[in-house]
Every structure is written in structure tokens, then in C-alpha cells.
């Protein structure tokens, strides 16, 4: 009897040790830095939750996984901090307190998508790593990510690019060197300054899946900026109207033709800029 009791106690002790070891392993995984395969910048390509599939359209949602201090996400409504722990399989994600204040003035669908994306991300409990990217899941939710490609404007920040031609819906106008009035400078990946002979425009932009769209734009007439005595002449005004219509109305895409040439396209036409400090 005494031997059987000792055996039972030994089994209980062994079982307790296994449970504690399992808990310690789980806590260790939960506290560990994210698997290197999860690190990097990712863009959401599809998602779903209990309300249905996400309607992504031209909306860009991103997640950049680094250390605890370097992990963050972004939506059209703004950015948020996050913490990602674990590896392929089980993960633990914590999202810092997040509001959608940046959604003011945006389409209601985008504001709702912002909330759904952040909530689905915070609920995720497992991740699969593939050659294409990451898939994060939880009961009722799924988020698929692909690597986030570098912004096409990255190579042009703080460079003055001179307009060499503009094509307002079909008819190209090559501009003689002696009459190149317009230029653009990307002051960051989220803003640019457009200068024409008639005015100066500062604009905030947000990156979308296939290009950019304007957050807001403020234009000031050069007569007011420089106290210039004369208004634009006809040639200057023609260029100004075409250029601003192409880039300041709706979404546009940016293409790096080569090291010296940049193209901006919208449904209103095309602008071609040249970096005078580079040879194409």
C-alpha cells in the first residue's frame, strides 16, 4: 500500500513538472522576439472577418515587424504601434491604443476598414509563412500579407525635378528648355511641393495599392508669394492648368523611367520630369 502511494505521488510530481515545463515553454515563446521570417515590411492584400471580406480597392494597409520598439502599422487613417511575438505557428500580437482620428474627411468605408484591420490583427493567434508572404489567422479572421515594395518616390526626396513634357489626355507638349516653368520636389514620402509659373502647391499624399492619392493640397498664387507685379501669361497659364489638373485631381501613379526621368500618370494625362543633376 505504501509503495503504491509513493508511486502515485511520484506520477503526480512528474505530471506537475511536465505541466510547469509546458507553461514555461509557452511563456518563453510568448516573450521571445519575433521569428526572423516575420520581420520586414508587409502590405495587406486581402482580409476577412465576421463581417465578410475586406474591400481593399485602392487602400494600403501595412505592418512593419521589427523589435518591440520598431514594430508598427499604418492605414489611410494613420499609424499605430504594435508588438509581435512568436514564430511560424503561434503568435501573440498587441496593438497599442489606437484611434481613427485620421479618418476624418475620408470615405466611411475606409474608416470602418481601419477598425476592422486593427481588430483582426490584434486577434491573430497563428501565422503561416510562405514564399509569397504571411497569413495571420484567428477564429473568424484571416489576413494575408505580401512584402511591401519600396515607394517609387524614395529616390527623389529633396530633389528638384523639372517638367519636360505634359500630356493632357492624349496630346503631348514638349517644353523647350528656355520655357520650363514647372518643377516638383517630394519633401518626404508623404508630401510634395509643385511649382509652376503661376503658383506654388504644397500637398500631402497617401500611398495606395497602385499609386497615390491626395490628402489635401494648398495652392498660393505667385503674385501673392513673391509680390510679383504681373499675372501669368497665356503660355504659363496653359501649362499651369494642365499640370495641376493631371496631378491634383484624383489618384495618380509614379513611375521611375530611369535614374533621371520620372513619370506621373493619372486619368487626366501624364507629366514627365527630369532630374537636371542626372544623365538619363
C-alpha positions in Angstrom: 0.0 0.0 0.0 2.8 2.4 1.0 4.7 1.5 -2.3 1.6 2.2 -4.4 1.1 5.6 -2.6 4.6 6.6 -3.3 4.2 5.6 -7.0 1.1 7.8 -7.2 2.8 10.7 -5.6 5.8 10.3 -8.0 3.5 10.2 -11.0 1.7 13.3 -9.8 5.0 15.1 -9.3 6.2 14.1 -12.8 2.9 15.3 -14.3 3.1 18.6 -12.5 6.7 19.1 -13.7 5.6 18.5 -17.3 2.7 21.0 -17.0 5.0 23.6 -15.5 7.6 22.9 -18.1 5.0 23.3 -20.8 3.8 26.6 -19.3 7.3 27.8 -19.1 7.9 27.0 -22.7 4.7 28.7 -23.8 5.7 31.8 -21.7 9.1 31.7 -23.2 7.8 31.6 -26.7 5.3 34.4 -25.9 8.1 36.6 -24.6 10.6 35.8 -27.3 11.4 38.2 -30.2 9.6 37.6 -33.4 10.9 34.9 -35.7 13.3 36.5 -38.3 11.0 35.3 -41.0 8.3 37.6 -39.7 10.5 40.7 -39.8 10.2 43.2 -42.6 7.6 45.5 -44.1 4.3 43.9 -45.3 1.2 45.1 -47.1 -2.2 43.7 -46.7 -3.5 42.1 -49.9 -6.7 40.5 -48.6 -8.5 40.1 -45.3 -11.8 38.9 -43.8 -13.6 38.9 -40.5 -17.1 38.0 -39.3 -18.5 40.9 -41.4 -17.1 39.5 -44.6 -14.2 40.2 -47.0 -12.3 43.5 -46.8 -13.0 45.7 -49.8 -9.4 46.8 -50.4 -9.7 48.7 -53.7 -7.0 51.4 -53.6 -6.5 51.2 -49.9 -3.0 50.4 -48.5 -2.7 48.8 -45.1 0.8 47.9 -43.8 2.6 46.1 -41.0 6.3 46.6 -40.3 7.7 44.0 -37.9 11.0 44.7 -36.1 11.8 44.8 -32.5 9.2 45.7 -29.9 10.0 49.4 -30.3 10.2 49.2 -34.1 7.0 47.3 -34.9 4.2 49.4 -36.3 1.4 49.5 -38.8 -0.3 52.1 -41.0 -3.7 52.7 -42.6 -5.1 55.7 -44.5 -6.3 56.9 -41.1 -2.8 57.0 -39.6 -0.2 54.8 -37.9 -0.2 52.6 -34.8 2.3 50.9 -32.6 2.3 47.1 -32.1 4.3 44.2 -30.6 4.6 40.8 -32.3 5.9 37.8 -30.5 6.3 34.1 -31.5 7.1 32.2 -34.6 5.5 30.3 -37.6 2.6 28.8 -35.8 1.6 30.5 -32.6 1.9 34.3 -32.3 0.9 37.0 -29.8 0.1 40.5 -31.1 -0.5 43.5 -29.0 -1.7 46.7 -30.7 -1.2 50.0 -28.8 -4.3 52.1 -28.1 -5.5 53.3 -31.5 -8.0 55.8 -32.7 -9.1 56.6 -36.2 -8.9 60.4 -35.9 -7.1 60.5 -39.2 -10.2 59.1 -40.9 -12.0 62.4 -40.7 -12.9 63.5 -44.2 -12.2 60.1 -45.7 -14.8 57.7 -47.0 -16.8 55.9 -44.3 -15.8 52.5 -45.8 -12.1 53.4 -45.2 -12.8 54.4 -41.6 -14.6 51.1 -41.0 -11.8 49.1 -42.7 -9.3 50.8 -40.4 -11.0 49.5 -37.3 -11.6 46.0 -38.8 -8.0 45.6 -39.8 -6.6 46.7 -36.4 -9.0 44.4 -34.6 -8.3 41.4 -36.8 -4.6 42.0 -36.3 -4.9 42.1 -32.5 -7.0 38.9 -32.5 -4.5 36.9 -34.6 -3.1 33.8 -32.8 -1.3 31.9 -35.6 0.7 32.8 -38.6 1.8 30.8 -41.7 5.0 31.8 -43.6 5.1 31.2 -47.3 7.3 32.3 -50.2 4.6 34.9 -51.0 4.3 36.4 -47.5 2.4 35.9 -44.3 -1.1 34.7 -43.4 -2.3 35.5 -40.0 -5.4 33.8 -38.6 -7.8 33.6 -35.6 -11.2 32.1 -35.3 -13.3 34.1 -37.8 -10.5 36.3 -39.2 -7.7 36.0 -41.8 -5.1 38.5 -43.0 -2.8 37.9 -46.0 0.3 40.0 -46.4 2.9 40.3 -49.2 6.2 42.2 -49.0 5.8 46.0 -49.2 7.6 47.3 -52.2 9.7 50.5 -51.8 7.9 53.7 -52.6 8.7 54.9 -56.1 9.3 58.4 -54.7 12.1 57.3 -52.3 14.8 58.1 -54.8 13.6 61.6 -55.4 13.1 63.1 -52.0 14.6 66.6 -51.7 15.5 66.7 -55.4 14.1 69.3 -57.7 12.7 67.7 -60.9 12.0 69.9 -63.9 8.9 69.3 -66.0 10.0 68.5 -69.6 6.6 67.5 -71.1 3.0 67.1 -70.3 0.3 65.1 -72.0 -3.2 66.2 -71.1 -5.4 63.2 -72.2 -3.7 62.4 -75.5 -1.7 65.4 -76.9 1.9 65.7 -75.8 3.5 69.1 -75.2 7.3 69.0 -75.2 8.6 72.1 -73.4 11.6 74.0 -74.7 14.4 74.3 -72.2 14.0 78.1 -72.3 10.4 77.8 -71.2 10.3 75.2 -68.5 8.3 76.8 -65.8 7.3 73.9 -63.6 9.0 71.6 -61.2 8.2 69.2 -58.4 10.0 68.1 -55.2 9.0 65.3 -52.9 9.8 66.7 -49.5 9.0 63.3 -47.9 7.3 60.0 -48.9 4.1 61.7 -47.8 4.3 65.1 -49.3 5.4 67.1 -52.3 5.8 70.7 -53.5 4.7 71.6 -57.0 5.9 74.9 -58.5 4.6 76.4 -61.8 5.0 79.8 -63.3 1.6 80.7 -61.8 1.7 79.3 -58.3 3.1 77.1 -55.6 1.2 74.0 -54.3 2.1 72.0 -51.1 0.3 68.7 -50.9 0.0 65.8 -48.5 -0.3 62.4 -50.2 -1.0 58.9 -49.0 0.2 55.7 -50.7 -2.5 53.4 -52.2 -2.2 49.9 -53.6 -1.4 51.1 -57.1 -0.2 54.7 -56.5 -1.0 57.8 -54.5 -4.0 59.9 -53.7 -4.1 63.4 -52.2 -4.8 64.0 -48.6 -5.0 67.8 -49.1 -3.4 70.4 -51.3 -2.9 74.2 -50.7 -2.1 76.4 -53.7 -0.8 80.0 -53.5 -0.6 82.3 -56.5 2.9 83.5 -57.2 1.7 87.1 -57.3 1.0 86.7 -53.5 4.1 84.6 -52.8 6.6 86.9 -54.5 4.6 90.1 -54.7 5.1 89.8 -58.5 3.6 92.7 -60.4 2.3 90.7 -63.4 -0.1 87.7 -63.7 0.7 84.6 -65.7 0.9 85.0 -69.5 -1.1 82.7 -71.7 1.6 80.0 -72.2 2.3 79.9 -68.5 -1.3 79.6 -67.6 -1.9 76.8 -70.2 0.9 74.8 -68.6 -0.2 75.6 -65.1 -3.8 74.4 -65.8 -2.7 71.2 -67.5 -0.1 70.3 -64.8 -2.3 70.9 -61.8 -5.3 69.1 -63.4 -3.2 66.0 -64.0 -1.7 65.7 -60.5 -4.1 67.5 -58.2 -7.4 65.8 -59.2 -7.8 62.2 -58.1 -5.3 59.4 -57.8 -2.0 59.2 -59.7 0.8 56.8 -60.1 4.6 57.4 -60.1 7.0 55.6 -62.4 10.8 55.8 -62.3 11.7 55.5 -66.0 15.4 55.7 -65.2 17.8 57.4 -62.8 17.0 60.8 -64.3 13.4 60.6 -65.5 10.2 60.3 -63.5 6.6 60.0 -64.9 3.4 60.8 -63.1 0.2 59.4 -64.6 -3.5 60.0 -63.8 -6.7 59.7 -65.7 -6.2 63.3 -66.8 -2.8 62.7 -68.5 0.9 62.3 -68.0 3.7 64.5 -66.6 7.4 63.8 -67.4 10.0 65.3 -65.1 13.8 65.3 -65.4 16.5 65.5 -62.8 18.9 68.0 -64.2 21.7 66.6 -62.0 21.5 63.2 -63.5 22.2 61.8 -67.0 19.4 59.6 -68.4 
